[in-house]
Amino acid sequence: MSGVEHRYEVTARRQIWSGRIFSVVSDDVTMPGGGEATRDYVRHVGAVAVVALDDAGQVVLIRQYRHPVGRHLWELPAGLMDVGGEDLAAAALRELAEEADLTAGRVDVLVDLHSSPGFADEVVRVFLARELAEVPAEQRHDRHDEEADLQVVRVDLAEAVRMVLAGEITNASCVAGLLAAARARETGFTELRRPEAPLPR
């Protein structure tokens, strides 16, 4: 590694657009060797996702329509960090219950990722949920909009990894979560972090 890293400083920020989930900003940033450059990017509330692994070695996958890509994608149960003060593990368990009608007796941190750092600051925390149980029918979430069309399936973890490598699963948090889950199982789940581990900065 070479000398001291350049410190990129924001000298001006303009908000281009703002919405409930994300905003678009334009920053003027100091560059190495002098001068400044403008960088436009998306500021995002962040998200959580869950690899739910059952006792038979199967993972829960969801097939959901995603309008920006115009098609259905295989994904993990997931949702936004949009409830103020909500614990991230609790948010993950809420999404697991709402999208897959499941609860979990054990939750660990599996992997963190910056989903697309070239144009967004979104951080996604992927949890591993085990000791699964069904949410009672009378307590299940009423799904709306794209969620009304959800398909929920269980797939052997090895088959899910094959789907990733075959290009059948392309959602970033799903790809990362499944590969991390396969690695975690290989190492006897000894490298997992506690649910309250800090997010990367």
BAMARTOR-770941 format. One line per 2 residues: number of its first residue (from 1); their letters; for each residue x, y, z of N, C-alpha, C, CB. Coordinates in Angstrom, 1 decimal, decimal comma, padded with zeros to 4 digits. Last residue first. Glycine has a CB too. Example, Ala and Ser with C-alpha at 12.3 -4.5 7.8 and 13.67 -1.06 7.14 Angstrom:
// BAMARTOR-770941
2 = SA = 012,8/-002,2/007,1/013,7/-001,1/007,1/012,9/000,0/007,9/014,1/-000,6/005,7; 013,2/-005,7/007,8/012,3/-004,5/007,8/013,2/-003,3/007,8/011,3/-004,5/009,0
This chain:
// BAMARTOR-770941
201 = RP = -019,0/001,8/008,1/-019,1/003,3/007,9/-018,2/003,6/006,7/-018,6/004,0/009,1; -021,1/-001,0/008,6/-019,9/-000,4/008,1/-020,1/001,0/007,8/-019,4/-001,1/006,8
199 = LP = -023,0/-001,3/011,7/-022,9/-001,3/010,3/-021,6/-000,7/009,8/-024,1/-000,4/009,7; -022,1/-003,3/014,6/-022,3/-002,0/013,9/-022,2/-002,2/012,4/-021,2/-001,0/014,4
197 = AE = -024,1/-006,0/015,8/-022,8/-005,6/015,3/-023,0/-004,3/014,5/-022,1/-006,6/014,4; -026,4/-007,2/016,8/-026,2/-005,8/017,0/-024,9/-005,2/016,6/-026,4/-005,5/018,5
195 = PR = -026,2/-010,0/016,2/-027,2/-009,1/015,5/-027,0/-007,6/015,7/-028,5/-009,5/016,0; -022,7/-011,0/015,7/-023,9/-010,8/016,6/-024,9/-009,8/015,9/-023,5/-010,3/018,0
193 = RL = -021,5/-012,8/012,8/-021,5/-011,7/013,8/-022,8/-011,6/014,6/-021,2/-010,3/013,1; -020,1/-016,0/012,1/-021,2/-015,0/012,1/-021,0/-014,0/013,1/-022,5/-015,8/012,3
191 = ET = -018,3/-018,1/012,0/-017,8/-016,7/011,6/-018,9/-015,7/011,6/-017,1/-016,8/010,3; -019,4/-020,6/012,4/-018,5/-020,0/013,5/-018,1/-018,6/013,2/-017,3/-020,9/013,6
189 = FG = -020,9/-022,3/010,9/-021,5/-021,1/011,4/-020,7/-020,4/012,5/-022,9/-021,4/012,0; -019,3/-024,2/009,8/-020,0/-024,5/011,0/-020,7/-023,3/011,7/-019,1/-025,2/011,9
187 = TE = -018,3/-023,6/007,3/-017,4/-023,4/008,5/-018,2/-023,6/009,8/-016,9/-021,9/008,4; -020,4/-024,1/005,6/-019,2/-024,9/005,5/-018,3/-024,8/006,7/-018,4/-024,4/004,2
185 = RA = -022,2/-022,1/006,4/-022,5/-023,5/006,7/-021,3/-024,4/006,6/-023,6/-024,1/005,7; -020,9/-019,9/005,4/-021,1/-020,0/006,8/-021,4/-021,4/007,2/-022,3/-019,1/007,2
183 = RA = -021,0/-020,4/002,6/-019,7/-020,3/003,3/-019,9/-020,5/004,8/-019,0/-019,0/003,0; -023,7/-020,2/002,3/-023,1/-021,4/001,9/-021,7/-021,5/002,6/-022,9/-021,5/000,4
181 = AA = -024,1/-017,5/003,0/-024,7/-018,6/003,8/-024,1/-019,9/003,5/-026,2/-018,7/003,5; -022,7/-016,2/001,0/-022,2/-016,1/002,4/-022,8/-017,2/003,3/-022,6/-014,7/003,0
179 = LL = -024,4/-016,8/-001,1/-023,0/-017,3/-001,2/-022,4/-017,2/000,3/-022,1/-016,4/-002,1; -026,8/-015,6/-000,3/-026,7/-017,0/-000,5/-025,3/-017,5/-000,5/-027,4/-017,3/-001,8
177 = GA = -026,0/-012,8/000,0/-026,5/-013,6/001,1/-026,4/-015,1/000,9/-027,9/-013,2/001,4; -025,2/-012,1/-002,7/-024,3/-012,0/-001,5/-024,7/-012,9/-000,4/-024,1/-010,6/-001,1
175 = VC = -027,7/-012,6/-004,0/-026,4/-013,2/-004,4/-025,5/-013,3/-003,3/-025,8/-012,5/-005,6; -029,4/-010,9/-002,6/-029,7/-012,3/-002,6/-028,4/-013,1/-003,0/-030,8/-012,6/-003,7
173 = SA = -028,3/-008,4/-003,0/-028,3/-008,9/-001,7/-028,6/-010,4/-001,6/-029,3/-008,1/-000,8; -028,6/-008,3/-005,9/-027,3/-008,2/-005,3/-027,3/-008,8/-003,9/-026,8/-006,8/-005,2
171 = NT = -030,3/-010,5/-008,1/-030,5/-009,4/-007,0/-029,2/-009,4/-006,1/-031,8/-009,7/-006,2; -030,0/-012,7/-009,7/-029,1/-011,5/-009,9/-029,3/-010,4/-008,9/-029,4/-011,0/-011,3
169 = IE = -030,2/-016,0/-010,5/-030,4/-015,0/-009,4/-029,4/-013,9/-009,6/-030,2/-015,7/-008,0; -029,3/-017,1/-012,8/-030,7/-017,1/-012,6/-031,1/-016,2/-011,4/-031,2/-018,5/-012,4
167 = GA = -026,6/-017,4/-013,2/-027,2/-016,2/-013,6/-028,7/-016,1/-013,5/-026,8/-015,9/-015,0; -025,4/-019,6/-012,2/-026,0/-019,8/-013,5/-026,6/-018,5/-014,1/-027,0/-020,9/-013,5
165 = LV = -024,8/-018,9/-009,7/-023,7/-019,0/-010,6/-024,1/-019,2/-012,0/-022,8/-020,2/-010,2; -027,4/-018,9/-008,5/-026,6/-017,7/-008,6/-025,5/-017,8/-009,6/-025,9/-017,4/-007,2
163 = MR = -028,1/-021,6/-008,8/-028,9/-020,5/-009,5/-028,1/-019,2/-009,6/-030,2/-020,3/-008,8; -026,3/-022,7/-007,1/-026,2/-023,0/-008,5/-026,9/-022,0/-009,3/-026,7/-024,4/-008,8
161 = VA = -027,3/-021,7/-004,7/-026,0/-021,3/-005,1/-025,8/-021,5/-006,6/-024,9/-022,0/-004,3; -029,7/-023,2/-004,7/-029,7/-021,7/-004,8/-028,4/-021,1/-005,2/-030,2/-021,1/-003,4
159 = EA = -028,7/-025,7/-004,4/-029,4/-025,4/-005,6/-029,5/-023,9/-005,8/-030,8/-026,0/-005,6; -027,7/-025,5/-001,8/-026,8/-025,8/-002,9/-027,4/-025,5/-004,2/-026,4/-027,3/-002,8
157 = LD = -030,1/-025,0/-000,3/-029,1/-024,0/-000,4/-028,1/-024,2/-001,5/-028,3/-023,9/000,9; -033,2/-025,9/-001,8/-031,9/-026,4/-001,2/-030,9/-025,3/-001,4/-031,5/-027,7/-001,8
155 = VR = -035,9/-023,6/-001,4/-034,9/-024,3/-002,3/-033,7/-024,7/-001,5/-034,5/-023,3/-003,5; -039,2/-022,7/-001,2/-038,0/-023,1/-000,5/-037,1/-024,0/-001,4/-038,4/-024,0/000,8
153 = VV = -041,0/-019,7/-002,2/-040,6/-021,1/-002,4/-039,4/-021,4/-001,4/-040,2/-021,4/-003,8; -043,5/-017,5/-003,0/-042,5/-017,9/-001,9/-042,2/-019,4/-002,0/-043,1/-017,5/-000,5
151 = QL = -044,3/-014,9/-005,0/-044,2/-016,3/-005,0/-043,1/-016,6/-003,9/-043,8/-017,0/-006,4; -046,4/-012,0/-004,8/-045,2/-012,7/-004,4/-045,4/-014,2/-004,6/-044,9/-012,4/-003,0
149 = DA = -048,4/-010,3/-005,5/-048,0/-011,2/-006,5/-046,8/-012,1/-006,1/-047,6/-010,4/-007,8; -048,6/-008,5/-003,5/-049,7/-009,3/-003,7/-049,4/-010,4/-004,7/-050,9/-008,5/-004,1
147 = EE = -046,3/-006,9/-003,7/-046,3/-008,0/-002,8/-047,5/-008,9/-002,9/-046,2/-007,4/-001,3; -047,1/-004,9/-005,5/-046,3/-005,9/-006,0/-046,2/-007,2/-005,0/-044,8/-005,5/-006,2
145 = DH = -050,1/-004,3/-003,6/-049,2/-003,9/-004,7/-048,4/-005,1/-005,2/-048,3/-002,7/-004,3; -050,0/-006,1/-000,4/-050,6/-005,2/-001,4/-049,6/-004,9/-002,5/-051,0/-003,9/-000,7
143 = RD = -050,9/-008,6/002,1/-049,9/-008,1/001,1/-050,6/-007,2/000,0/-049,1/-009,2/000,4; -051,3/-008,8/005,4/-052,1/-008,6/004,2/-051,2/-007,9/003,1/-053,4/-007,9/004,5
141 = HR = -049,6/-011,2/007,4/-049,6/-009,8/006,9/-050,5/-009,8/005,6/-048,2/-009,3/006,5; -051,2/-013,4/009,8/-050,3/-013,1/008,7/-050,6/-011,7/008,1/-050,5/-014,2/007,6
139 = QE = -052,6/-014,3/011,9/-051,7/-013,2/012,2/-050,9/-012,8/011,0/-050,8/-013,6/013,4; -054,0/-016,5/011,2/-054,8/-015,3/011,5/-053,9/-014,1/011,8/-055,7/-015,7/012,7
137 = AP = -052,0/-018,4/010,8/-052,7/-017,9/009,7/-053,4/-016,6/010,0/-053,7/-019,0/009,2; -048,9/-017,9/012,6/-050,3/-018,4/012,5/-051,1/-017,7/011,5/-051,0/-018,3/013,9
135 = VE = -045,8/-018,4/010,9/-046,7/-017,4/011,5/-048,1/-017,9/011,5/-046,6/-016,0/010,8; -043,8/-021,2/011,4/-044,8/-020,5/010,7/-045,5/-019,5/011,5/-045,8/-021,6/010,1
133 = AL = -040,2/-021,0/012,2/-041,6/-021,5/012,5/-042,6/-020,6/011,7/-041,9/-021,4/014,0; -036,7/-021,8/012,3/-037,9/-021,2/011,6/-039,2/-021,8/012,1/-037,8/-021,3/010,1
131 = ER = -033,9/-021,7/013,0/-035,0/-022,1/013,9/-036,3/-021,5/013,5/-034,6/-021,7/015,4; -032,5/-018,7/011,5/-032,6/-020,2/011,7/-033,7/-020,4/012,7/-031,3/-020,8/012,1
129 = AL = -031,3/-016,3/009,3/-032,3/-016,6/010,3/-032,5/-018,2/010,3/-033,7/-016,0/009,9; -028,8/-014,0/008,8/-029,1/-015,4/008,6/-030,1/-015,7/009,7/-027,8/-016,3/008,8
127 = FV = -029,1/-010,8/007,1/-029,1/-011,6/008,3/-029,3/-013,1/007,9/-030,2/-011,2/009,3; -027,5/-008,2/005,5/-028,2/-009,5/005,3/-028,0/-010,4/006,6/-027,6/-010,2/004,1
125 = RV = -027,8/-004,8/005,1/-027,4/-005,8/006,0/-028,2/-007,1/005,8/-027,5/-005,4/007,5; -026,9/-002,5/002,7/-027,8/-003,6/003,0/-027,2/-004,5/004,0/-028,2/-004,3/001,7
123 = VE = -026,7/000,9/002,1/-026,1/-000,2/002,8/-027,2/-001,2/003,0/-025,4/000,3/004,1; -026,5/003,3/-000,5/-027,3/002,3/000,2/-026,4/001,2/000,8/-028,3/001,6/-000,8
121 = DA = -025,5/005,4/-001,9/-024,8/005,1/-000,6/-025,6/004,0/000,1/-024,8/006,4/000,2; -024,8/005,2/-005,5/-025,7/005,2/-004,3/-025,0/004,9/-003,0/-026,9/004,2/-004,5
119 = FG = -023,1/004,9/-007,6/-024,0/006,0/-007,7/-025,0/006,0/-006,5/-024,8/005,8/-008,9; -021,1/003,0/-006,9/-020,8/004,0/-007,9/-021,8/005,1/-008,0/-020,7/003,3/-009,2
117 = PS = -022,1/001,2/-005,0/-021,5/002,4/-004,5/-021,0/003,4/-005,6/-020,3/002,0/-003,7; -024,5/-000,6/-004,6/-024,1/000,0/-005,9/-023,4/001,3/-005,6/-025,3/000,2/-006,9
115 = SH = -024,6/-001,8/-002,0/-025,2/-002,5/-003,2/-024,8/-001,9/-004,5/-026,7/-002,4/-003,1; -022,5/-002,7/000,2/-022,8/-001,4/-000,4/-023,3/-001,9/-001,8/-021,6/-000,4/-000,5
113 = LD = -023,3/-005,2/002,7/-022,9/-004,8/001,4/-023,3/-003,4/001,0/-023,3/-005,7/000,3; -022,7/-007,7/005,1/-023,1/-006,3/004,8/-022,6/-006,0/003,4/-022,5/-005,3/005,9
111 = VL = -023,8/-010,9/006,3/-022,9/-010,1/005,4/-023,5/-008,7/005,3/-022,7/-010,7/004,0; -025,0/-012,0/008,6/-024,4/-012,8/007,6/-023,3/-012,0/006,8/-025,4/-013,4/006,7
109 = VD = -025,8/-011,9/012,0/-025,4/-011,1/010,8/-024,6/-012,0/009,9/-024,6/-009,8/011,2; -028,5/-014,0/013,1/-027,1/-013,6/013,1/-026,9/-012,7/011,9/-026,1/-014,8/013,2
107 = VR = -031,1/-015,4/015,0/-030,7/-014,4/014,0/-029,3/-014,0/014,2/-031,7/-013,2/013,9; -033,5/-017,8/015,9/-032,1/-017,4/016,0/-031,8/-016,5/014,8/-031,1/-018,6/016,0
105 = GA = -036,1/-018,3/015,5/-035,6/-018,3/016,9/-034,2/-017,8/017,1/-035,8/-019,7/017,5; -038,3/-016,6/013,4/-037,0/-017,3/013,6/-036,6/-017,2/015,0/-035,9/-016,6/012,7
103 = TL = -041,3/-016,9/011,4/-040,6/-016,3/012,5/-039,3/-017,1/012,6/-041,4/-016,4/013,8; -043,0/-016,3/008,3/-042,1/-017,1/009,1/-041,6/-016,2/010,3/-041,0/-017,6/008,3
101 = DA = -044,2/-015,3/005,9/-045,0/-015,9/007,0/-044,2/-016,7/007,9/-046,2/-016,7/006,4; -042,8/-013,8/004,1/-042,7/-015,3/004,0/-043,5/-016,0/005,1/-041,2/-015,7/004,1
99 = EE = -043,3/-011,1/004,5/-043,2/-011,6/003,1/-043,2/-013,1/003,0/-041,9/-011,1/002,5; -043,7/-010,7/007,3/-044,6/-010,1/006,3/-044,5/-010,7/004,9/-044,3/-008,6/006,2
97 = AL = -041,6/-012,1/008,5/-043,0/-012,4/008,8/-043,9/-011,9/007,7/-043,3/-011,9/010,2; -039,4/-010,8/007,3/-039,5/-012,3/007,2/-041,0/-012,7/007,5/-038,6/-013,0/008,1
95 = ER = -039,8/-008,2/008,2/-039,9/-008,5/006,8/-040,1/-010,0/006,5/-038,7/-008,0/006,1; -039,3/-008,7/011,0/-040,6/-008,1/010,5/-040,8/-008,4/009,0/-040,7/-006,6/010,7
93 = LA = -036,7/-009,5/010,9/-037,7/-010,4/011,4/-039,1/-010,0/011,0/-037,6/-010,6/012,9; -035,5/-007,0/010,1/-035,4/-008,2/009,3/-036,4/-009,3/009,7/-034,0/-008,9/009,5
91 = AA = -036,2/-005,4/012,3/-036,7/-005,1/011,0/-036,6/-006,3/010,0/-035,9/-003,9/010,3; -034,7/-006,7/014,3/-036,1/-006,7/014,4/-036,8/-006,3/013,0/-036,6/-005,6/015,4
89 = AL = -032,1/-006,1/013,3/-032,6/-007,5/013,4/-034,1/-007,6/013,5/-031,9/-008,2/014,6; -032,2/-003,3/013,6/-032,1/-003,9/012,3/-032,5/-005,4/012,3/-030,6/-003,8/011,8
87 = DE = -034,6/-001,6/015,6/-033,4/-002,4/015,6/-033,4/-003,2/014,2/-033,5/-003,4/016,7; -035,9/001,6/014,8/-036,1/000,2/014,8/-034,8/-000,6/014,7/-037,0/-000,3/013,6
85 = GG = -035,6/004,3/014,6/-035,2/003,7/015,8/-035,4/002,2/015,8/-036,0/004,3/016,9; -038,1/004,6/012,1/-037,1/005,3/012,9/-036,9/004,6/014,2/-037,6/006,7/013,2
83 = VD = -038,2/002,6/009,4/-038,9/002,8/010,7/-037,9/003,4/011,7/-039,5/001,5/011,2; -036,7/001,9/007,2/-037,5/003,2/007,2/-038,4/003,4/008,4/-038,4/003,2/006,0
81 = ML = -034,9/000,1/005,8/-034,7/000,6/007,2/-035,4/002,0/007,3/-033,1/000,8/007,5; -037,0/-002,0/003,8/-036,2/-000,8/004,0/-036,0/-000,6/005,5/-037,0/000,4/003,5
79 = GA = -036,5/-005,6/003,2/-037,2/-004,4/003,3/-036,4/-003,2/003,7/-038,4/-004,5/004,3; -037,0/-009,1/002,3/-036,2/-007,9/002,5/-037,1/-006,7/002,6/-035,1/-007,7/001,4
77 = PL = -036,4/-012,4/001,4/-037,3/-011,5/002,1/-036,4/-010,3/002,6/-037,9/-012,2/003,4; -034,4/-012,4/-001,6/-034,6/-012,8/-000,2/-035,7/-011,9/000,4/-033,3/-012,6/000,6
75 = EW = -035,4/-013,2/-005,0/-034,9/-012,3/-004,0/-035,0/-013,0/-002,6/-035,6/-011,0/-004,0; -035,7/-013,3/-008,5/-035,6/-014,1/-007,3/-034,9/-013,3/-006,2/-034,8/-015,5/-007,5
73 = LH = -037,8/-011,0/-010,2/-036,5/-011,5/-009,8/-036,6/-012,4/-008,6/-035,6/-010,3/-009,5; -039,7/-010,1/-013,1/-039,6/-010,7/-011,8/-038,2/-011,2/-011,5/-040,6/-011,9/-011,7
71 = RG = -039,1/-006,9/-014,8/-039,3/-008,3/-014,7/-039,3/-008,8/-013,3/-038,3/-009,1/-015,5; -038,1/-004,3/-015,0/-039,2/-004,7/-015,9/-039,5/-006,2/-015,8/-039,0/-004,3/-017,2
69 = VP = -036,3/-002,9/-013,6/-035,8/-003,9/-014,5/-036,8/-004,5/-015,4/-034,9/-004,9/-013,8; -038,1/-001,2/-012,1/-036,9/-000,7/-012,8/-036,3/-001,6/-013,8/-035,9/-000,2/-011,8
67 = HR = -040,0/-003,1/-011,0/-040,3/-002,3/-012,1/-039,1/-001,7/-012,8/-041,2/-001,2/-011,7; -040,0/-006,3/-010,2/-039,2/-005,1/-009,9/-039,3/-004,2/-011,1/-037,7/-005,4/-009,6
65 = YQ = -041,9/-008,9/-008,7/-041,8/-008,0/-009,8/-041,0/-006,7/-009,4/-043,1/-007,6/-010,4; -040,4/-011,7/-007,1/-041,2/-010,4/-007,0/-040,9/-009,6/-008,2/-040,8/-009,7/-005,7
63 = RI = -040,1/-014,6/-005,3/-040,0/-014,1/-006,7/-041,0/-012,9/-006,8/-040,5/-015,2/-007,7; -038,0/-015,5/-002,7/-039,2/-014,8/-003,1/-039,0/-014,4/-004,5/-039,5/-013,6/-002,2
61 = LV = -036,8/-018,3/-000,9/-036,7/-017,4/-001,9/-038,0/-016,8/-002,3/-036,0/-018,0/-003,2; -035,4/-019,8/001,9/-036,6/-019,2/001,4/-036,3/-018,2/000,3/-037,4/-018,5/002,6
59 = VQ = -033,4/-022,8/001,8/-033,6/-021,4/002,0/-034,9/-020,9/001,3/-032,3/-020,6/001,4; -032,8/-025,9/003,4/-033,5/-025,1/002,4/-033,5/-023,7/002,8/-034,9/-025,7/002,1
57 = GA = -032,0/-027,7/005,4/-031,0/-027,1/004,5/-031,6/-026,3/003,3/-030,1/-028,1/004,0; -033,9/-028,5/007,1/-033,6/-029,4/006,0/-032,6/-028,8/005,0/-034,9/-029,7/005,2
55 = DD = -034,3/-026,4/008,8/-033,6/-027,6/009,3/-033,2/-028,6/008,3/-034,4/-028,3/010,4; -033,8/-023,4/006,8/-034,6/-024,3/007,6/-033,7/-025,5/008,0/-035,8/-024,8/006,9
53 = LA = -032,9/-020,1/006,7/-032,4/-021,4/006,4/-033,1/-022,4/007,4/-030,8/-021,5/006,6; -033,3/-017,1/005,2/-034,0/-018,0/006,1/-033,6/-019,4/005,8/-035,5/-017,7/006,1
51 = VV = -031,6/-014,4/004,8/-031,5/-015,7/004,4/-032,1/-016,6/005,5/-030,0/-016,2/004,1; -032,9/-011,2/004,5/-032,8/-012,4/005,4/-032,7/-013,6/004,6/-034,1/-012,5/006,3
49 = AV = -032,1/-007,7/004,6/-032,5/-008,9/003,9/-032,3/-010,1/004,8/-031,8/-009,0/002,5; -032,6/-004,1/004,8/-032,2/-005,4/005,5/-032,8/-006,5/004,6/-032,8/-005,5/006,9
47 = AG = -031,3/-000,9/003,8/-032,3/-002,0/003,8/-031,7/-003,2/004,5/-032,5/-002,5/002,3; -031,4/002,7/003,3/-030,8/001,4/003,7/-031,8/000,3/003,7/-030,1/001,6/005,0
45 = VH = -032,2/005,2/002,3/-032,4/004,9/003,8/-031,8/003,6/004,2/-033,9/004,8/004,0; -029,8/006,8/000,2/-030,9/005,8/000,4/-031,0/005,5/001,9/-030,5/004,5/-000,4
43 = RV = -028,9/009,1/-002,2/-028,9/008,9/-000,7/-030,1/008,0/-000,4/-028,8/010,2/000,1; -027,3/008,9/-005,2/-028,6/008,6/-004,5/-028,2/008,4/-003,1/-029,3/007,4/-005,1
41 = YD = -025,3/011,5/-006,8/-025,6/010,2/-006,3/-026,9/010,1/-005,5/-024,4/009,7/-005,4; -022,8/013,2/-008,6/-024,3/013,1/-008,3/-024,5/011,7/-007,8/-025,1/013,4/-009,6
39 = RT = -020,1/015,2/-008,1/-020,5/013,8/-008,1/-022,0/013,8/-007,7/-019,7/013,0/-007,0; -017,6/017,3/-009,5/-019,0/017,1/-009,1/-019,4/015,7/-009,2/-020,0/018,0/-010,0
37 = AE = -014,4/018,1/-008,3/-015,2/017,4/-009,3/-016,6/017,3/-008,7/-014,7/016,0/-009,7; -011,6/020,3/-008,0/-012,8/019,7/-007,5/-013,5/019,0/-008,6/-013,7/020,8/-006,8
35 = GG = -008,0/020,8/-007,2/-009,2/020,9/-008,0/-010,4/020,1/-007,4/-009,0/020,3/-009,4; -005,3/018,5/-006,4/-006,0/019,8/-006,5/-007,2/019,8/-007,3/-005,0/020,8/-007,0
33 = GP = -004,4/016,0/-006,1/-003,7/016,8/-007,0/-004,3/018,2/-007,1/-003,6/016,2/-008,3; -007,6/014,5/-005,6/-006,2/014,4/-005,5/-005,5/015,3/-006,5/-005,7/012,9/-005,6
31 = MT = -010,4/016,8/-005,1/-009,8/015,6/-005,8/-008,3/015,6/-005,5/-010,1/015,7/-007,3; -013,4/017,6/-003,3/-012,0/017,9/-003,6/-011,3/016,6/-004,1/-011,2/018,3/-002,3
29 = VD = -016,6/017,9/-004,7/-015,7/017,1/-003,9/-014,2/017,4/-004,3/-015,9/015,6/-004,0; -019,9/018,8/-004,6/-018,6/019,2/-005,1/-017,6/018,6/-004,2/-018,5/020,8/-005,2
27 = DS = -022,8/016,7/-005,1/-021,7/017,2/-004,2/-020,5/017,7/-005,1/-021,2/016,1/-003,3; -026,1/016,4/-005,4/-025,0/016,7/-006,2/-023,9/017,3/-005,3/-025,3/017,6/-007,4
25 = VV = -028,6/013,8/-004,7/-027,8/015,0/-004,4/-026,7/015,2/-005,3/-027,3/014,9/-002,9; -031,8/012,5/-004,3/-030,6/012,6/-005,2/-029,9/013,9/-004,9/-031,1/012,6/-006,7
23 = SF = -033,1/010,1/-001,9/-033,0/011,5/-002,5/-031,8/011,5/-003,4/-032,8/012,6/-001,4; -035,6/007,6/-001,1/-034,2/008,1/-001,4/-034,3/009,5/-001,9/-033,6/007,2/-002,5
21 = IR = -038,1/007,2/000,0/-037,1/006,2/000,2/-035,7/006,7/-000,1/-037,4/005,0/-000,7; -039,6/009,6/-000,4/-039,7/008,8/000,9/-038,5/007,9/001,1/-041,0/008,1/000,9
19 = GS = -037,5/012,1/-002,0/-038,6/011,2/-001,9/-038,6/010,5/-000,6/-038,8/010,3/-003,0; -036,0/014,8/-003,8/-036,2/014,1/-002,5/-037,5/013,3/-002,5/-036,2/015,1/-001,3
17 = WI = -033,4/016,2/-005,8/-034,8/015,6/-005,7/-034,8/014,8/-004,4/-035,1/014,6/-006,9; -031,1/017,6/-005,4/-031,7/017,6/-006,7/-033,2/017,2/-006,6/-031,0/016,8/-007,7
15 = QR = -029,4/019,5/-003,2/-030,4/018,4/-003,3/-031,1/018,6/-004,5/-031,3/018,4/-002,0; -025,9/020,1/-003,1/-027,2/020,5/-003,6/-028,2/019,3/-003,7/-027,1/021,2/-005,0
13 = RA = -023,0/021,0/-001,4/-024,0/020,0/-001,7/-025,3/020,6/-002,1/-024,3/019,1/-000,4; -019,5/021,6/-001,3/-020,9/022,1/-001,5/-021,8/020,9/-001,8/-020,9/023,2/-002,7
11 = TV = -017,3/020,3/-000,5/-017,3/021,7/-000,3/-018,6/022,3/-000,6/-016,2/022,3/-001,3; -016,3/017,4/001,0/-017,4/018,0/000,2/-017,4/019,5/000,5/-018,8/017,3/000,7
9 = EY = -013,1/015,8/000,5/-014,0/016,7/001,3/-015,1/017,3/000,4/-013,2/017,8/002,0; -011,1/013,1/000,8/-012,1/013,7/-000,1/-013,1/014,5/000,7/-012,9/012,6/-001,0
7 = RH = -007,9/012,8/001,4/-009,1/013,0/002,1/-010,1/013,8/001,2/-008,9/013,8/003,4; -005,7/010,3/000,1/-006,3/011,6/-000,1/-007,6/011,7/000,7/-006,6/012,0/-001,6
5 = EV = -003,8/008,2/002,2/-004,9/008,4/001,3/-005,3/009,9/001,2/-006,1/007,5/001,7; -000,3/008,1/002,4/-001,5/008,6/003,0/-002,6/008,8/001,9/-001,3/009,9/003,8
3 = GS = 001,4/005,7/000,3/001,3/006,6/001,3/-000,1/006,9/001,8/001,9/007,9/000,9; 000,5/002,3/-000,8/001,2/003,5/-000,8/000,9/004,4/000,3/001,0/004,2/-002,2
1 = M = 000,8/-001,2/000,0/000,0/000,0/000,0/000,9/001,2/000,0/-001,0/000,0/001,2
